[in-house]
Amino acid sequence: MTGDFPSTDVVGRHGPVGLLEGTELVGEFQGSGYRAPPQLVSRADAQLVRLPDLLYSVVKAFDAEAGSAAAGRDHLAAVARHVGRDAGAGLTVEQVGYLLDRKLAPLGVTTYSDGSAPEVAKPAPFLSLRFRVSVLSERATWALGGAFSILFRPAVLIAVLLAVAASELIVWVDLPVAAAVSSTLVSPSGILAVVALAVASTAFHEFGHASACRYGGVPPGTMGCGIYVVWPAFFTDITRTYRLDRAGRLRTDLGGVYFNGIFVFGLFAAYVFTGYEPLLVAILSVNLEIVQQLLPTLRFDGYYIVADLLGIPDLFKYIGPILARYVLRRPPDPRLRELKRWPQLVVTVWVLTIVPAMVVQLAYVAAQLPGLIRADYDAIGRLFDGGAGTSVLGVAAACVQALLLLLPVAGVLFILVQLLRAAARLVRPRVAAVFAAAPRRAIAGAAAVATLLAAGTALAWPRGPTGSAEANGPAPQAVAPPRPTSSAPSPVPPATPPPAPATSEAAPETTRLRGRDVEHRSSEPSRTSRPAAPRPAAPRPSPVERPSPAPDSPPPSPAPSSSSECVLGLRVLDLLC
């Protein structure tokens, strides 16, 4: 065991030893769904790392000794003494270096013992936000959160919720929402106003998360924008809320939807004073956004609400272990044993409910995708034909509607590609294992195929009548029908079934596809269409000859599926995606 320890002569050779820049201690995960509450550390890329108590004590010691003048071996000795005082574990300098090189540095928390920085793989969680760009600094989000944090005081919160509920009731009972939708969709300025208000509502949604974080006593992180699947999205870094208890985290999760309700009340008040009908359509759009955010499927607020209720930061990483345990009947994964009983039960129900629902929805949308693409193509053509020669507002409205039509299609295609890549990563090791065992199985398979072919040939070989050939005369010969010139079967069956051939045909050859580079290739599914009806054949003068099937006519083009051209209706498709 001593030989596994790094040499103390190389400590600090390539730079200072310690925590990587941006590493932040979060602390014990309160309200955890794990049997042993983990200690959390936040990396520079906002990823959380769960550590056992000993490793967290080492990280805490490095954080405490960050400002000391000691370097090299003396620095590691100071860390070892700090760990001994804090955790009661007597570590040597070699053991501290071992924990750095084998445990903490590969996780992207610290440097190696020689001071070199590790190469941390860029995380790519399933369906996560990509291309993040920070727009507001932590100081700006702290100021914004403080400006709106008063809205989370109990008395103010109750009053605001009552006002929002009353405004929603009046909108859906007394106000002409349907007429407002009809009039807004034919007005370019109305369409642009609704889109602008929807974007403003989404940005105000993030203010709610930052304000709830500030009200809970922890500073919010940066705010910015990125791409979620294919949709532009705003984000707020609220990683520090893991320092709060379960109630504080849930308040932060619901803060965005709460601010959407406040935005609805503001739109309602503006409509009462102005009577501007696009404001009612904007209220409809914000309500659809609230419903979308509360879905527990993708990484929306509803997903994080479920995760914080259970005390499990990432639910998606348990999809594989749960499906393997309850669908494939494999032994339980060690990750499942780490969970408490009731969180494991709820996560299992979530996986076995959400995954089939997402598969069914995605399969339905994928089946309708060709018709949707054709309908979008026709709708976009009509939009630009109608917008040609009009005002600048008309052209801008047509471009915005075309973008809203294209984004759902792009989202479905992106999710399908992601799922195909995930399936390829799962299948590739199994295919490699099959081909690794192929040399042993090839001999047995070839022998079995040869035996079957020999037996089939012996059974199907034509036999003459009993007796000698000289006594019974020449054996009759069966005449086989002529083979078709094409190896592909004709889609139109002949009018009269031909007699069975007297000679047996060899079994078709099976071709295996190798699984290398699967994740870098996308296979387009083949389309099957019904063959055209056969043409009636003209009567032949001779009854011996049978009419040949008519040549294939081009298959009929499928009728495009009807789809509404209402742009706001496409938000419902976004929910399915």
Buried (B, 14 or more C-beta within 10 A) or exposed (E): EEEEBBEBEBBBEEEEBBBBEEBBBBEEBBBBBBEEBBBBBBBEEBBBBBBEBBBBBBBBBBBBBEEEEEEBBBBBBBBBBBBBEBBEBEBEBBBBBBBBBBBBBBBBBBBBBBBBBBEBEEEEEEBBBEEBEBEBEBEBBBEBBEEBBEBBEEEEBEEBBEBBEEBBEEBEEEBEBEEBBEBBBEBBBBBBBBBEBBEBBBBBBBBBBBBBBBBBEBBBBBBBBBBBBBBEBBBBBBBBBBBBEBEBBBBBBBBBBBBBBBBBBBBBEBBEEEEBBBBBBBBBBBBBBBEBBBEBBBBBBBBBBBBBBBBBBEBBEBBBBBBBBEEEEEEEBEEBEBBBEEBBEBBBEBBBEBBEEBEEBBEEBBEBBEBBBBBBBEBBEEBBEEBEEEEEBBBBBBBBBBEBBBBBBEBBBBBBEBBBBBEBEEEBEEBEEEBEEEEEEEEEEEEEEEEEEEEBEEEEEEEEEEEEEEEEEEEEEEEEEEEEEEEEEBEBEBEEEEEEEEEBEEEEEEEEEEBEEBBEEEEEEEEEEEBBEBEEEEEEEEEEEBBEBBEEEEEEEEEBEEBEBEBBEBBBBBBBB
